[in-house]
């Protein structure tokens, strides 16, 4: 067999493999969209059809007109956005200190931050539950915000430290020569240049908070504090499942994530070092 034929055959096999993988990955999404536009009765109809026999918006109407379900979305937005904002602010300050300053506890602190990532979150559930009850934070926004910060801050600090390390210290010195303070160096020079890294960190943090299920289930009890993942699970009754509403809520819950990735695409194109040189 000629070399060109082998290369062509290899390319065809690779493309077929990618196509199979794409179908495998997209099928659940297609099925979710299909079920969302069916009545709950049609969802259980055999044989199943990808394209609904009668397209209906009853599932979306049921979700968007139910104040309880809308509260789930509000709670998720408040918790995820607040956690992301606090995480970024604290992580930026910590990352700048770890990147630009030398102090005795620097290496042990870096090691501690990395080690915390190896601790399974489930092992902390009972201690957090007891602490939150003790301090009167159970079943509140702060119960989840404080808990999520423990998981998002170490990773965010590691990521942002890595980005700031790629930026030359000449930038700091140039601003200092012009009379700029450390605060000015950080927020007016380094943060704008490191925007791609900050956006990536923000997206990761938001995703962690938006999709988290276990702590949201155990650290809240009232319907007013439940989040979207819990709201979807509550549609699974003892006798019947509202599959069309579950799929509709899943689609509505995916919209913020899709918007984030579409918005952030522009920030992943340029390299950080190239951005520093341009500035």
C-alpha positions, 0 to 999 in steps of 0.5 A: 500500500502506498504511503499516500493511500495509508495517509488518506485511510488514516485521515478517513478513520480519524474523521470517522472516529471524531464523527462518532465522538461528536454524535455520542457527545451531542446526542444527550443535548439533542434528546434534552431539547427534544423532550423539552418541547414534548408533553410529558405524556409524549415523553413516555410514548413508545416508540420514541421520536427525536422530532416531537409529534406535537411541538409544545411550549408547555414545559417552558411556560410551566417553569417561567410562570412558577415563582418557586422555580424562578426563585431557584434561578435567582438563588443560583445567580446570586450565589454564583455571581457573588462567589465569583466576584469575591473569589476573583478579588481575593485571588488577585490580591493573593496571586500578586503577593505570591508572584511579586514578593518573596517572604519566608512562608511563600513556599509553604503557603504555595504547597498548602494551597496546592494540597487543599486541591487534593482534599475530597470535598465530600469529607468536609460536608459534615464539619461545614454543616456543623459550623454553619448551624453554629454560626446561624448561617444554615439555609442562607445565601452565605452558607453556600457562598462561604462554602464555595469560596473554600473550593474556588479560592485555591484554584483561582489563586493558582491560576492567576498566579501563573498568569501574573508570573508570565508578565514581566516585572519591568511593567511594575518598575516602569509604573513605580518610576512614574510614581505609581503605587503598588495598588496602581500597578496591580489594578491599572496595569497587570489586571487589564493585561491579564484579562484572558486569565481572569476571564478563564478563572471567572468562568471556571468559578461560576461553573463550579458554583452554578452546577454544584449539587451536594452542598446546595442540597445539604446546606439549604432546606427551604424552597426559598434557598434552593438552587437550579440543580436542586430544583431540577431534582425536585421534579422527580416525584415518588410516582411520576417524573416531569421529564419535559419540565426537567429538560426545560429547566436544564436548557434554561440553566444552560443559557448562562453557561453558553453566554459565558463561553460565547462572551469569553471566546475573544479573550482566549485568542491572544496570548498573555505575554503578547498582550504585555508586550503590546501594552 
